[in-house]
Amino acid sequence: MTECYIRVAEDENEEPMEIPSEEDGTVLLSTVAAQFPGACGLRYRSPVSQCMRGVRLVEGVLHAPESDWSNLVYVVNYPKDNKRKMDEMDAASAVKIKRGVQKTSDLIVLGLPWKTSEQDLKDYFSTFGDVIMVQVKRDAKTGNSKGFGFVRFTDYETQVKAMSQRHMIDGRWCDCKLPNSKAGPDEPMRSRKVFVGRCTEDMAADELRQFFMQYGEVTDVFIPKPFRAFAFVTFELNEHLSCCFFLYGYNLFCVGHSVCPHI
C-alpha cells in the first residue's frame, strides 16, 4: 500500500491537518504527536451510528478502521490531566500576551534617604509585586547616594499601583513616577515635589523657601548634607509646579513633576 494522508484535527469543528501514513497504511502515534503534542490516540465519528469510535492503537501504531482511513476527519485524543494542563497553559499564555501589550518602564524614585540601599529599595517595592531591577544613583567619586533611584516591575498592573501613591521609605516620603513623563487626563495629581539643581553652597533652606513662595505655598525644603549642589522643594498644591519654567532666569535648573508643560 502506498503512502497516503489522513485528515486529523484537534476538534471536530476545527480545520483538519493532513498527517502522512506509513507504507503499510498505518499511522505512527509519534507522527500525530509531532503535530499535536501530548496526543495519545485518535477517534472518529461513525457514519453509520454517529457515535465516536476509537482508532485501534498497538505499540504506538494506529491502524485504519476496517483497513481504510477513507475521507473521515479524525480527532486527537489527549489524557484528561494533560488536556487540562494544556488548557491552563493556553489561558496563562493568553494573559501574558494581553499584558505584553502594555510593557513596564523604569520608574524614578525621588526623595530617597541617603541611607537607603538598593536592597532596602528592593525589599520595599517587592511588597507591591515582582521587581526586575532596582538602582540607587550614587556619586561617582564618593559613592554617596544622590537621593534618587530607579525601580522596574515585572507586571504593568504593579507599576500602575506603585505610581498611584506616595511611599514612606526609611522614614521619608518619596515619589515614584515615569521619568520626564507627561501627565495624562487620568493620571492622579499626586506628586508635589520638584528637584532643584545648580544650587550654591551658601543657599539656605529659608532662602529657597522664600524664593519658591512666589509660586505657591511651600511645605518642605530639603538640602542634603553634606552639600551636593541640589535640593528638593515640596509644594502644597500640584498646580504650582507649572511655574518652574521661570526659574531658568535665576541660574537654577528645575526638573519637576509631569504637570509642568515647560519641562
N, C-alpha and C positions, 0 to 999 in steps of 0.2 A: 504494500500500500504506500502511495506517495505521500509526501508531507502536505498537510492542509492546515487551515487556520480555523479556530473556533472562536465564537464571539463570547466574551466574558465582561461582566460589569459588576460594580460594587453593589448596585441596587437595580432592581428591575426597571425603574423609571429613568435610569441614567444611560447615557450613550455608551455602548459597549466598545471594548477594545479587542482586536483580533490577536489571539495567542497561538503560536505555532505548535503543531503536534509533532510527535516523533514519526519515523518512517513506518513503524508498525501501527500507527493510528492512535497510540496512547498519548497522553499529555503528562509531563512531569509536574509534580506539585511545586518543585523548585522554580519551574518556568513561570507558573502562576504567581508564586510569592515574589518573584523578581519585579513584577509589575504591581502587585498588591501585597505589600509587606505584612506579614502576620497571617496570611491566608492559610487555612488548614484543610480546605476542600472546596467542592463545587456542588451546587444544587440547580435544579431547573423545574419549570412548571410543566407538568404533563399535558400535552394537547388533548388527551382523552378525558382524564379525571379532573384536570385543572388544579390538581394538588401539587405541592412542591415535592420533588423527589431528589434524593441524594445520589451523587455520582460515586460509583464504586472506586475506593482507594485501596491499593495494595502495595505496601512497602514503598510509598512515595510516588506511585504511578497511578494516574487517573485513567479509568477505562470507559470508553464510549458506551452509552446505553444501547443495548441491542446492536453493538458493533458499528454504530453510525451516530456521529455527532449531529448530523442534519443541520438545519439552519436555526436551531434554537439559541436563545440567549441564556448563558449560564451565569449564575450569581455566586459571588465569592462567599464562602463560609469563614467566620472568624471565631476563635474561642471567646466565650462570653466575657471573661475577665479582660482579655486583650482588647476586645472591641470597646469595652467601657473605657479602658485606659487611653485608647486611641482617640475616642470622642473627647475625653478630658484634655488630652494634649492639643487637639484641634481647637478646642474652646480657649485654652490658655494662649495658643498662638494667635488666635483672633484678637484677644485682649491686647497682646503685645503689639500687634500690628496697629491696632486702634490707638494705643498710647504713643506709638512711634511717630504719629503724625505731629505731635507736639513734643519736641525734644527739650531736654533740660539745658540750662545755661549756667555758667559760672556766676554766682551771686557775690556781691561785695558786702562785707560786714564792717560797718563803720562804728567807731567809738569803742574799740576793744581796750580793755585794761592792759597796761603794759606787762602784767604778769601772766596774761593768758597765753598758753602754749597751743600748739597745733593739736595735741592730744586732748586738751581741755575743750577746744573748739569742736573736735570730732565727737567727743562724749556728749556735749550739749546738743548738737544738731542731730545726733543719732536717735534722740528721743522722738524726732519727727518722722524718721524713715531712714532707709539705706543711704549712706553717704559715700560718694565716689572719691571725692578729693577735698582736702582742706589745706589752707596755706595761710600762715601769718607773715605778712610782709615785714622784713627787717632791714635795718641799716646795714649796708654792705661792709662798712668799716667797723662798727661797734657790735653788730649783731643784735642790737636792741630792737624791740618791736616798734613799728611806725604807727601803731594804734588802729590798724585796719587789716583785713584779711579777705580770703575768698573761700567759698564753700560750693560744692556741687552735689546734687542729689541724683539718685537713680530714676525716680519717678517724677513726672511733671506735676502730679497732684500734690506731692510732698513739697515741691518747690513753691507752688502757689500758697500752700498752708504756711510755710515759713515766711513768705513775704507779706502775709496778711496781718502780721502783728509785730510788736517790738519785743526785744529779747533782753532779759536780765542775765548777763554773763559775768560771773565773778564779781557780783555786786554793782554792776554798772549797766545802764540801759544802752543797748546797741540797736542799730537799724540794719536790716538785711534787704537789699534791693538789687535790681539789674543795673550794672554799671552804665552810665550815660544813657539811661532809659528815658523814654518819653511817656508820660502818663496817659493811659487811655481813659475813656469815659467811665469805665467800670473799675478802674484801679483805685483802691482806697487811699485817701489823703492822710497817710499815717506818719510820714517822716517829717520832722520839723528841724532837722539838724543840717548845718552846712559846714563844709570843710574850708578853712581859710588858710591859704599858703602865702609864702614870702613875708611872713611876719618878722619883725626885727626884735632883737633880744630885749630892747628897752620898752617894748609894749607891755602894758599891764592889762589885767582882765577888766578892770574898770574902764580903761580907755576903749577897749574893744566893745564893751557893753554900751558905752555912751555913743560910739560911732554907729553901731547897728540899731540903736533905739530909734533912729530916724526912719527906719523901715518897718518897725513894729515892736511889740513887747518881747523883750529877750528874757528867757527863763534860766539860761545857763551859759556860761563861758568857760571853756576848759583849755588851759595852756599846759601842755605836757612838761614835766620836769624829769630829767634835765631838758633844757630848751632844745627844740628840734625844728624851729622856723615855721611852725604851723599851729593852728588852733581849731577848736570846734565851737560854733555858736548855735544855740538852740532857741528857736522862736516859739511863741505861744501858739500862733496860728500859721498854717501852711502857706496861705496866700502871700505872706510877707517874703517868701523866698524868691518870688519873681523879681524882686528889686535888686538881686545880686549882680545884675548886669552892670550897674552903675559903679561898682567897686573898682573897675579897671582903672578909672581915673585917679585912684588913690594908691596906685602901685601895689594893689592887692590882687591876688588871683583866687577867685572864689568858685569852687565847683560844688554846686548844691544839689538839691532834690530835683527830680524829673519834672516837677510842676513849673520850673522856671523855663520860659520859652527861649531864653537867650543863651543857654549853655548846652 
